[in-house]
Amino acid sequence: MNIKKTSIGVIAAIAVLLVLFFVFNRHKPGHTSDVGVAVQNVTITTIHKKDVNDFYEAAGTIQAKTISVISSRIMGAVTDVLVKQGDKVAAGQELLLIDDNDLAQRAKAAQASRNEAMKSLETAKSNKTLAETTYNRYKQLYDEKAISGQEMDQMTNQKQRAVLDFQRAQASVEAAKANANQAKINLDFSRITSPINGVVTHKTIDKGSMATPGMPLMTIEDNTGYKVETSVDESMANQVNVSMPVDVVVDSIPKTFKGIISEVVPSVDASSRTFVVKAVITENPNEHSLTNGLYARVLIPQKSRNIFAVPAAAIVHKGQLMGVYIVGKGSRISYRMIRTGKTFSDDVEVLAGLNDGEKIIAAGVNNVSEGQIIGNDNN
């Protein structure tokens, strides 16, 4: 009796396992349903190898043509901020003002010293002219033996002192002029202007805050052009040249830009075994949504290769798996996993999973599931 009950229990357990196996495996990739449902409105293509222009891909960051970090050359309280983030500015436009009372007084004092020095110079010039005229008269009298040599020597000394006084006055004027110019320059430093045409992208100070020399106040970016800097493997050292055309792919837009290599740094980093390459985007950035800091991929052209490739629209993602729908015998559809490589425009390289001459669903994959049969009106 116990043996019979045990046998029945084993048979029941086996039956349950078979049912579970069928339920969990009937929809696995590659399984074909017993019931074929005709599917319409899909595009079928036959897979063959084809030549593609290969490329080396390097990751980089979009950078504005010029990035100017604005800072102050003097210390003082900010009395006014004239721009905000996002504003367009022109070269020479005032950005913010720093308290200039002390600097204005110094400039005024320096200008007064300059004016006083100019007056002293005029006096010294008059004395020099008088001394030279008197000397010439005494020289004529001396030549006529009308005065003694001692009197002539005294007049010569007076003339030399007048010349020296005039030269010192000239030097004083130059020094006073330099001090006045420096004071004016320092006063001008209180009015901070933009060095370039661009856009204010960062602002780190507000009215009433204290500005100190060298402290960043705001950042202005020249958005009339963009470049990208990337690190390239040392194996590419002999294949990268200045003026070489490249493609710059910005996935977040998404958009592929034309560019050229503008600079190749020949030094190789010992830790990463890479060297720096800079490329300039040659298209007009104002027609697109380029901004500083975006992630970009630089595609450096290489020799062509013969590969299997499928349209990107043909790839079906199932969790972490990637595959395509194969059209097999009897026009029945089955799912097959593939291993992909690089992306070439609208095509994706297939490294494994497909054979030459096989047919796949190239478009309309959202309307397809395993086990269906292709209708007669599909391409």
HUCOR-V926938 format. One record per run of one state. SS is the DSSP state (helix for helix, strand for strand, loop for the rest). FROM is the first residue (numbers start at 1). TO is the last residue. If there is no record, write none. Layout:
ss: [SS:SS]
from: [FROM:FROM]
to: [TO:TO]
This chain:
ss: [loop:helix:loop:strand:loop:strand:loop:strand:loop:strand:loop:strand:loop:strand:loop:helix:loop:helix:loop:strand:loop:strand:loop:strand:loop:strand:loop:strand:helix:loop:strand:loop:strand:loop:strand:loop:strand:loop:helix:loop:strand:helix:loop:strand:loop:strand:loop:helix:strand:loop:strand:loop:strand:loop:strand:loop:helix:loop:strand:loop]
from: [1:2:26:38:40:43:47:50:73:76:82:88:90:94:99:101:144:149:189:191:194:198:204:210:212:213:214:216:234:237:245:251:255:265:269:270:274:282:285:288:295:312:315:316:319:321:328:329:332:338:339:345:347:353:359:364:365:368:373:375]
to: [1:25:37:39:42:46:49:72:75:81:87:89:93:98:100:143:148:188:190:193:197:203:209:211:212:213:215:233:236:244:250:254:264:268:269:273:281:284:287:294:311:314:315:318:320:327:328:331:337:338:344:346:352:358:363:364:367:372:374:379]
